[in-house]
Amino acid sequence: MSLVLPSELVVERFLPAVRGMLARRLADRGLTQQEIAAHLGVTQAAVSKYVSGDPEGDDRFREDPETVATVDRIADGLASGELDGYDALAELVALVRQLEDRGPVCELHEEEMPELRGLGCDLCVRGLDPDVRAERDVLASVRTAARSLASIPGMADYVPNVGTNVGTCLPDPRDETDVAAIPGRIYAIGGRIEIPANPEFGASKHVATAILAATDADPAVRGATNVETDDAILDAARSYGIEPLEFDADYDDRGAHLRSRFDDRGDVPRVAYHRGAFGIEPATYVYGETALDAVETLGDLLEEASR
């Protein structure tokens, strides 16, 4: 993993773009290149290059509305004398902080370090506090689980028509926004598994409902994946000493129904399933401590089912 600091991107991609924008705007307002150089803290030759040469830096900043508005405001202030260098610097520092929080700097940082995707740049904005570390671990679990799911032999044959998903919740989750899953679900296309996006919190209501019901009954169970219900999978579970739990598909509040079934049973089984209902495909949920744990169990069940 390459380590790239957001400050590096600010220096290499943001500052050249903003200096070029400011140089051109100050020139449009009648300032000489020598005056512009004094304001920007660069040489007159650099100003000449900014004004007449090809734009430097990243186009995303030149096209970003907040950057454009800030540069125009600074140019007006410097040209009129209403702003000095301190004021201009304060404006730019505030802009950088804004752009690091889910703005172009955040976007560039995620491109340079794909491991950050899905964190919303909380690493930069909030730092590595315990909550952020927990979120990072959950997202990593789901990302790895999705890749592992795609590598299970024959997995495409067990993906429901509506798609499947993998999910893990944070410790002590409150609602579905504390459950990370794959946005848009995972689909089987042409015999292969298609993962449309990186995991996000609040991305799946269905798998979140199943996970929240399970972790409410047993806090150690925080992950799940779903496949279509198949008797071969249920038989495979029994061969592993897992007695699958059947529940009804057509309850309006499936979460409450699952909690009731878990309470009746006295634990959360590794496998829970329903046979479907009008407009509802049969589905089987495989549980685990994390999404990856659930997917590994599913892999074992599918291998057993194929024998």
Number of C-alpha atoms within 10 A of each C-alpha: 7 8 7 12 12 19 15 11 18 19 12 14 19 24 18 18 23 22 23 25 23 27 29 20 20 24 18 13 14 11 16 15 20 14 17 25 18 14 18 17 13 13 14 17 12 17 26 17 15 20 21 11 11 9 17 19 20 18 13 17 22 19 11 13 11 15 23 16 11 18 24 16 15 24 24 17 16 21 20 11 9 10 16 14 15 9 14 19 13 11 15 18 12 11 16 20 14 17 20 22 18 15 20 21 24 24 19 18 24 19 12 17 15 13 16 19 19 20 20 17 22 21 15 17 14 11 12 13 10 9 14 16 15 15 22 20 14 27 30 22 23 29 25 15 27 26 15 14 24 19 14 17 13 16 19 20 13 18 21 19 11 13 17 23 27 32 37 35 33 23 17 12 16 12 14 20 17 21 31 31 37 25 17 16 19 23 21 20 10 8 11 15 23 17 21 12 14 17 30 24 23 18 21 22 14 15 25 30 18 25 30 28 23 25 22 18 18 15 15 14 26 30 35 32 31 27 23 23 21 15 10 15 24 22 17 21 23 14 13 12 9 14 16 20 19 14 19 14 20 14 12 8 10 17 19 15 17 26 20 15 19 21 12 9 11 11 13 25 18 20 25 23 22 19 16 17 12 7 7 12 16 16 21 25 26 27 31 26 18 25 34 27 21 27 29 18 19 28 19 15 21 21 16 16 17 11 7
